[in-house]
Amino acid sequence: MPRSTIARIAAAVDSALDRHRGILSNLVEVPGVAWPGFDPEHLERSAAEVRKLFENGGLPNAAIIRGEGPDRMPGAPAVLARRTASPGFPTVLLYAHHDVQPAGPAEAWATPPFEATEREGRIFGRGAADDKAGIVMHLAAIHALDMALGPAHGLGLSVFIEGEEEAGSPTLHSIFAEYGQALRADAAIVADSGSWEIGTPALTSSLRGLVDGIIRVRVLDHALHSGTYGGPVLDALTVLARLMASFHDDDGSVAVEGLLAASGPKLEMDEQVFRRDAGVLPGLKLAGRGSLTSRLWATAALSFVGLDAQSTATAGNVLLAEASVKFSLRIPPGASPDDAMEAVRRHATKHAPFGAELEFVPGARSRPFSVAPNDPMVEAALWSLKTAWNADAVMMGVGGSIPFAAALAEQQPGCSVLITGAEDPDTRAHGANESVHLGELRNAIVAEALFLAQLHFSCR
């Protein structure tokens, strides 16, 4: 690629950076959560704003689409926009999602979660990094590419901005069934990941899959006075706690039989850096066995993420009849979500204490992902990252899940799925005080535009 083109792309990104920062701030202020119990009007507004952004950004046919769930109810609004490739040019699919995680307790945030706040070179707010930064990456990269090469550069561009990724992508299968042809591409950039560290770019080589669900135990047909009946009968919360404890060995490794592990990654992580980035308290011993990267990327990780029992604020002296917990299990590349779900069910059934009545309610399932061996697009992506950051890029795994990446790899085996993004280890995605580093965001935009420009020049 001519050096002049690289310079024009960087200049185009920098000249529009303030405008795109403003767009990101506006997006953060729309609290679109795709979970039951949250106002769906916020998601509708979020999708409408994203559609308008791409319509005004050079894809005038941008439209809101929906999948359909197993109950035949429509899913959350997504945005699909396309620019057809000229003969001989490839099509690139650009993916992100506009829905966000719930904010959690407001008191845990230094500033209101849905008011974008800029300080110390970062924009804070729910979704600032995960994944509204991904939306801005695509929007700004298209702008830079059109400015540097002209809008008639020939590349086909498809943009898919999902509306329910944080809810497990429950209608993604039906979206592929109905819109699969519109999603067909030679390469895809999934902008929902990030850097190894600030200043060191990365291409994500693997993702863990996810299964979750509810485990409910019952011990009584009604609550009882804890003084009158306590002793012979254990309350449901105590029984559930004993069951929960059985899911991990004494060293914190997952103790569920039948879960697979992947081969260990080559990249290593410094424990002190990990503890700092994760905010681990000084006296806490890390769980599991093996290298940190193998524990994060190549083995199963099970967490309990929600509990239904009596609130401490209103708790009386009663033996609870019933208690429930939501589990979240990450599974490594090569593992089957169906097999993993069944392994958790078998374990819960086998270890239910004192013969308690157990109900197992399976939830979301998404497949793990790994980059196809010898993918020809990887070298081009690594060059783009290195050029944008002026630093060598690394290949890294990520312990999280992106249902779309695995689904796309399954639906389109010939499509190169490249996972990047603007996050960094201090992004705190899903937690309080989520933020995106503006320097990393700028470089991620440049890298995406450079990758697209490479494809253009390879076809001339």
VONU-970416 format. One record per residue (C-alpha): x, y, z; residue in one letter; residue number from 1. Coordinates in steps of 0.05 Angstrom, whole numbers, plus 5000, padded with zeros to 4 digits. Layout:
<rs>
((X,Y,Z),'a',NUM)
...
</rs>
This chain:
<rs>
((5000,5000,5000),'m',1)
((5028,5069,4983),'p',2)
((5054,5108,5043),'r',3)
((5012,5166,5020),'s',4)
((4949,5125,5030),'t',5)
((4970,5106,5100),'i',6)
((4980,5179,5116),'a',7)
((4914,5199,5085),'r',8)
((4877,5147,5126),'i',9)
((4910,5170,5191),'a',10)
((4895,5242,5175),'a',11)
((4822,5227,5159),'a',12)
((4814,5190,5225),'v',13)
((4846,5246,5265),'d',14)
((4806,5301,5230),'s',15)
((4740,5268,5249),'a',16)
((4760,5242,5317),'l',17)
((4725,5296,5358),'d',18)
((4660,5284,5320),'r',19)
((4664,5209,5331),'h',20)
((4679,5218,5405),'r',21)
((4615,5259,5408),'g',22)
((4577,5204,5373),'i',23)
((4604,5153,5423),'l',24)
((4583,5197,5481),'s',25)
((4513,5203,5452),'n',26)
((4507,5128,5443),'l',27)
((4529,5115,5515),'v',28)
((4471,5157,5540),'e',29)
((4419,5108,5512),'v',30)
((4409,5052,5564),'p',31)
((4390,4996,5516),'g',32)
((4389,4930,5555),'v',33)
((4360,4869,5521),'a',34)
((4344,4831,5585),'w',35)
((4273,4818,5609),'p',36)
((4250,4870,5658),'g',37)
((4284,4929,5623),'f',38)
((4246,4980,5582),'d',39)
((4249,4956,5509),'p',40)
((4238,5027,5484),'e',41)
((4310,5044,5500),'h',42)
((4333,4988,5453),'l',43)
((4286,5014,5399),'e',44)
((4316,5084,5407),'r',45)
((4386,5056,5406),'s',46)
((4375,5017,5342),'a',47)
((4342,5077,5309),'a',48)
((4402,5121,5325),'e',49)
((4452,5069,5299),'v',50)
((4412,5060,5235),'r',51)
((4412,5135,5223),'k',52)
((4488,5140,5236),'l',53)
((4504,5089,5181),'f',54)
((4451,5117,5134),'e',55)
((4485,5185,5140),'n',56)
((4554,5152,5138),'g',57)
((4549,5126,5068),'g',58)
((4503,5065,5072),'l',59)
((4436,5095,5053),'p',60)
((4399,5028,5054),'n',61)
((4410,5017,5129),'a',62)
((4350,4982,5160),'a',63)
((4326,4954,5226),'i',64)
((4316,4879,5226),'i',65)
((4294,4827,5278),'r',66)
((4301,4754,5289),'g',67)
((4248,4709,5318),'e',68)
((4255,4669,5383),'g',69)
((4233,4597,5396),'p',70)
((4167,4626,5423),'d',71)
((4158,4660,5355),'r',72)
((4163,4728,5389),'m',73)
((4206,4781,5353),'p',74)
((4275,4793,5380),'g',75)
((4311,4857,5396),'a',76)
((4323,4907,5339),'p',77)
((4388,4900,5300),'a',78)
((4415,4943,5244),'v',79)
((4436,4916,5176),'l',80)
((4467,4960,5122),'a',81)
((4503,4943,5057),'r',82)
((4544,4972,5001),'r',83)
((4551,4923,4943),'t',84)
((4620,4904,4919),'a',85)
((4644,4922,4849),'s',86)
((4662,4863,4804),'p',87)
((4727,4831,4827),'g',88)
((4726,4862,4896),'f',89)
((4711,4826,4962),'p',90)
((4658,4841,5014),'t',91)
((4676,4854,5087),'v',92)
((4625,4845,5142),'l',93)
((4632,4893,5201),'l',94)
((4600,4870,5266),'y',95)
((4587,4903,5334),'a',96)
((4528,4906,5381),'h',97)
((4489,4965,5409),'h',98)
((4457,4931,5470),'d',99)
((4493,4935,5537),'v',100)
((4497,4901,5604),'q',101)
((4455,4927,5661),'p',102)
((4491,4982,5699),'a',103)
((4488,4949,5767),'g',104)
((4489,4989,5832),'p',105)
((4493,5063,5817),'a',106)
((4535,5075,5880),'e',107)
((4591,5032,5850),'a',108)
((4601,5083,5794),'w',109)
((4643,5146,5802),'a',110)
((4598,5181,5752),'t',111)
((4527,5163,5727),'p',112)
((4532,5101,5683),'p',113)
((4490,5129,5626),'f',114)
((4523,5197,5625),'e',115)
((4587,5195,5584),'a',116)
((4643,5227,5623),'t',117)
((4713,5241,5596),'e',118)
((4773,5242,5643),'r',119)
((4845,5220,5641),'e',120)
((4842,5204,5567),'g',121)
((4782,5157,5574),'r',122)
((4707,5160,5563),'i',123)
((4669,5128,5621),'f',124)
((4599,5099,5617),'g',125)
((4562,5034,5607),'r',126)
((4575,5010,5536),'g',127)
((4631,5060,5523),'a',128)
((4677,5001,5506),'a',129)
((4630,4941,5502),'d',130)
((4608,4952,5449),'d',131)
((4589,5021,5427),'k',132)
((4663,5034,5414),'a',133)
((4657,4979,5362),'g',134)
((4600,5016,5327),'i',135)
((4643,5079,5325),'v',136)
((4702,5039,5299),'m',137)
((4663,5016,5239),'h',138)
((4630,5083,5226),'l',139)
((4697,5121,5230),'a',140)
((4735,5069,5190),'a',141)
((4685,5073,5133),'i',142)
((4691,5149,5135),'h',143)
((4767,5146,5133),'a',144)
((4768,5095,5077),'l',145)
((4720,5137,5035),'d',146)
((4760,5200,5048),'m',147)
((4826,5167,5030),'a',148)
((4804,5126,4969),'l',149)
((4738,5158,4948),'g',150)
((4670,5125,4961),'p',151)
((4675,5087,4894),'a',152)
((4734,5045,4919),'h',153)
((4698,4980,4900),'g',154)
((4699,4942,4966),'l',155)
((4633,4912,4988),'g',156)
((4615,4931,5059),'l',157)
((4561,4900,5102),'s',158)
((4548,4926,5172),'v',159)
((4511,4884,5224),'f',160)
((4499,4915,5292),'i',161)
((4465,4865,5337),'e',162)
((4415,4885,5391),'g',163)
((4417,4827,5440),'e',164)
((4489,4802,5445),'e',165)
((4492,4814,5520),'e',166)
((4429,4771,5528),'a',167)
((4461,4712,5494),'g',168)
((4439,4727,5422),'s',169)
((4374,4686,5429),'p',170)
((4348,4701,5359),'t',171)
((4414,4701,5321),'l',172)
((4398,4633,5289),'h',173)
((4335,4660,5257),'s',174)
((4372,4722,5233),'i',175)
((4421,4677,5196),'f',176)
((4363,4637,5169),'a',177)
((4328,4699,5140),'e',178)
((4386,4746,5126),'y',179)
((4443,4697,5114),'g',180)
((4454,4719,5042),'q',181)
((4460,4792,5063),'a',182)
((4511,4772,5115),'l',183)
((4555,4733,5066),'r',184)
((4626,4761,5063),'a',185)
((4698,4743,5047),'d',186)
((4722,4771,5114),'a',187)
((4690,4797,5177),'a',188)
((4716,4846,5229),'i',189)
((4684,4832,5296),'v',190)
((4697,4895,5338),'a',191)
((4683,4868,5408),'d',192)
((4752,4854,5437),'s',193)
((4815,4895,5447),'g',194)
((4889,4902,5461),'s',195)
((4937,4859,5501),'w',196)
((4955,4922,5539),'e',197)
((4953,4997,5524),'i',198)
((5003,5007,5468),'g',199)
((5005,4933,5447),'t',200)
((4952,4914,5396),'p',201)
((4923,4844,5391),'a',202)
((4883,4799,5345),'l',203)
((4838,4752,5384),'t',204)
((4854,4680,5365),'s',205)
((4803,4645,5409),'s',206)
((4740,4655,5451),'l',207)
((4708,4612,5502),'r',208)
((4635,4592,5492),'g',209)
((4581,4602,5545),'l',210)
((4525,4562,5576),'v',211)
((4483,4587,5633),'d',212)
((4420,4569,5670),'g',213)
((4383,4566,5737),'i',214)
((4391,4514,5792),'i',215)
((4333,4514,5842),'r',216)
((4327,4473,5905),'v',217)
((4265,4461,5947),'r',218)
((4264,4430,6017),'v',219)
((4194,4449,6042),'l',220)
((4125,4464,6015),'d',221)
((4124,4528,6056),'h',222)
((4171,4570,6099),'a',223)
((4178,4552,6173),'l',224)
((4194,4586,6239),'h',225)
((4270,4576,6247),'s',226)
((4265,4566,6322),'g',227)
((4207,4517,6322),'t',228)
((4233,4473,6264),'y',229)
((4307,4491,6257),'g',230)
((4355,4433,6268),'g',231)
((4324,4372,6236),'p',232)
((4309,4413,6173),'v',233)
((4362,4454,6136),'l',234)
((4336,4516,6100),'d',235)
((4339,4518,6024),'a',236)
((4394,4570,6022),'l',237)
((4441,4527,6064),'t',238)
((4426,4467,6021),'v',239)
((4438,4508,5958),'l',240)
((4504,4535,5986),'a',241)
((4529,4464,5997),'r',242)
((4510,4446,5926),'l',243)
((4545,4508,5899),'m',244)
((4609,4491,5937),'a',245)
((4611,4423,5903),'s',246)
((4624,4454,5835),'f',247)
((4697,4472,5851),'h',248)
((4756,4434,5880),'d',249)
((4793,4462,5940),'d',250)
((4842,4499,5894),'d',251)
((4784,4532,5856),'g',252)
((4787,4488,5794),'s',253)
((4720,4469,5764),'v',254)
((4700,4400,5791),'a',255)
((4647,4382,5739),'v',256)
((4661,4316,5705),'e',257)
((4660,4315,5629),'g',258)
((4685,4385,5614),'l',259)
((4740,4390,5562),'l',260)
((4803,4432,5562),'a',261)
((4838,4461,5501),'a',262)
((4913,4462,5488),'s',263)
((4951,4514,5528),'g',264)
((4965,4581,5495),'p',265)
((5037,4604,5483),'k',266)
((5027,4675,5507),'l',267)
((5041,4684,5581),'e',268)
((5015,4735,5631),'m',269)
((5049,4766,5691),'d',270)
((5010,4751,5755),'e',271)
((5022,4819,5786),'q',272)
((4997,4854,5723),'v',273)
((4936,4809,5722),'f',274)
((4921,4823,5796),'r',275)
((4928,4898,5784),'r',276)
((4885,4899,5722),'d',277)
((4831,4855,5754),'a',278)
((4831,4893,5819),'g',279)
((4845,4830,5860),'v',280)
((4849,4844,5934),'l',281)
((4920,4835,5964),'p',282)
((4906,4774,6006),'g',283)
((4865,4734,5955),'l',284)
((4896,4671,5927),'k',285)
((4883,4659,5853),'l',286)
((4841,4598,5836),'a',287)
((4857,4540,5790),'g',288)
((4919,4505,5762),'r',289)
((4966,4518,5705),'g',290)
((4987,4582,5672),'s',291)
((4943,4643,5678),'l',292)
((4930,4645,5603),'t',293)
((4909,4572,5603),'s',294)
((4861,4585,5661),'r',295)
((4833,4646,5625),'l',296)
((4828,4619,5554),'w',297)
((4836,4543,5550),'a',298)
((4797,4514,5610),'t',299)
((4726,4518,5636),'a',300)
((4707,4572,5686),'a',301)
((4643,4569,5726),'l',302)
((4614,4627,5764),'s',303)
((4550,4639,5803),'f',304)
((4524,4706,5779),'v',305)
((4456,4715,5814),'g',306)
((4419,4689,5874),'l',307)
((4344,4688,5891),'d',308)
((4332,4683,5965),'a',309)
((4306,4729,6020),'q',310)
((4339,4798,6021),'s',311)
((4380,4813,6083),'t',312)
((4341,4877,6091),'a',313)
((4275,4840,6099),'t',314)
((4299,4772,6125),'a',315)
((4259,4743,6182),'g',316)
((4276,4683,6225),'n',317)
((4248,4632,6177),'v',318)
((4272,4569,6142),'l',319)
((4267,4585,6068),'l',320)
((4230,4533,6028),'a',321)
((4264,4549,5962),'e',322)
((4326,4583,5935),'a',323)
((4355,4591,5865),'s',324)
((4422,4609,5834),'v',325)
((4442,4628,5763),'k',326)
((4507,4595,5738),'f',327)
((4551,4620,5681),'s',328)
((4599,4569,5651),'l',329)
((4653,4589,5601),'r',330)
((4677,4531,5557),'i',331)
((4742,4529,5516),'p',332)
((4751,4519,5441),'p',333)
((4732,4449,5421),'g',334)
((4678,4440,5474),'a',335)
((4605,4429,5458),'s',336)
((4554,4475,5492),'p',337)
((4503,4419,5493),'d',338)
((4552,4370,5526),'d',339)
((4573,4423,5576),'a',340)
((4501,4439,5595),'m',341)
((4487,4365,5606),'e',342)
((4550,4359,5649),'a',343)
((4526,4415,5695),'v',344)
((4457,4383,5700),'r',345)
((4487,4315,5718),'r',346)
((4532,4346,5770),'h',347)
((4475,4385,5803),'a',348)
((4430,4324,5804),'t',349)
((4485,4279,5833),'k',350)
((4506,4328,5887),'h',351)
((4439,4355,5911),'a',352)
((4447,4351,5987),'p',353)
((4400,4315,6034),'f',354)
((4356,4291,5977),'g',355)
((4331,4362,5964),'a',356)
((4283,4370,5905),'e',357)
((4323,4400,5848),'l',358)
((4300,4437,5786),'e',359)
((4349,4452,5729),'f',360)
((4329,4506,5679),'v',361)
((4378,4510,5620),'p',362)
((4391,4580,5591),'g',363)
((4434,4609,5536),'a',364)
((4486,4569,5496),'r',365)
((4540,4596,5451),'s',366)
((4597,4559,5417),'r',367)
((4671,4574,5429),'p',368)
((4712,4602,5372),'f',369)
((4783,4596,5346),'s',370)
((4816,4627,5285),'v',371)
((4820,4580,5226),'a',372)
((4891,4552,5216),'p',373)
((4931,4588,5163),'n',374)
((4877,4640,5152),'d',375)
((4904,4684,5096),'p',376)
((4873,4747,5125),'m',377)
((4909,4742,5192),'v',378)
((4975,4768,5165),'e',379)
((4940,4828,5135),'a',380)
((4904,4842,5200),'a',381)
((4968,4838,5241),'l',382)
((5003,4886,5193),'w',383)
((4946,4935,5199),'s',384)
((4948,4933,5275),'l',385)
((5024,4940,5276),'k',386)
((5021,5000,5229),'t',387)
((4966,5035,5268),'a',388)
((4999,5026,5336),'w',389)
((5071,5028,5312),'n',390)
((5082,4966,5355),'a',391)
((5083,4892,5341),'d',392)
((5014,4859,5349),'a',393)
((5003,4794,5387),'v',394)
((4954,4737,5379),'m',395)
((4915,4727,5444),'m',396)
((4857,4687,5470),'g',397)
((4798,4718,5506),'v',398)
((4759,4684,5560),'g',399)
((4693,4716,5542),'g',400)
((4643,4696,5489),'s',401)
((4617,4728,5425),'i',402)
((4560,4684,5398),'p',403)
((4562,4718,5330),'f',404)
((4635,4700,5317),'a',405)
((4625,4626,5328),'a',406)
((4559,4626,5291),'a',407)
((4590,4662,5230),'l',408)
((4648,4613,5228),'a',409)
((4599,4556,5228),'e',410)
((4552,4586,5176),'q',411)
((4607,4612,5130),'q',412)
((4669,4568,5136),'p',413)
((4703,4607,5080),'g',414)
((4697,4674,5115),'c',415)
((4758,4699,5153),'s',416)
((4732,4720,5222),'v',417)
((4779,4773,5252),'l',418)
((4764,4796,5323),'i',419)
((4792,4863,5345),'t',420)
((4767,4923,5384),'g',421)
((4784,4982,5427),'a',422)
((4783,4951,5497),'e',423)
((4843,4944,5542),'d',424)
((4855,4908,5609),'p',425)
((4828,4967,5648),'d',426)
((4764,4974,5608),'t',427)
((4722,4940,5662),'r',428)
((4670,4916,5612),'a',429)
((4607,4890,5648),'h',430)
((4629,4923,5713),'g',431)
((4623,4991,5745),'a',432)
((4664,5048,5715),'n',433)
((4669,5017,5646),'e',434)
((4711,5060,5599),'s',435)
((4748,5063,5533),'v',436)
((4817,5091,5524),'h',437)
((4813,5144,5470),'l',438)
((4883,5130,5443),'g',439)
((4867,5056,5435),'e',440)
((4801,5074,5401),'l',441)
((4836,5120,5352),'r',442)
((4888,5067,5334),'n',443)
((4834,5013,5327),'a',444)
((4797,5057,5276),'i',445)
((4862,5069,5237),'v',446)
((4877,4994,5237),'a',447)
((4808,4976,5211),'e',448)
((4812,5027,5155),'a',449)
((4882,5003,5136),'l',450)
((4858,4931,5132),'f',451)
((4801,4951,5086),'l',452)
((4849,4992,5043),'a',453)
((4895,4932,5037),'q',454)
((4839,4891,5008),'l',455)
((4824,4947,4958),'h',456)
((4896,4950,4933),'f',457)
((4902,4874,4930),'s',458)
((4845,4874,4878),'c',459)
((4871,4929,4833),'r',460)
</rs>
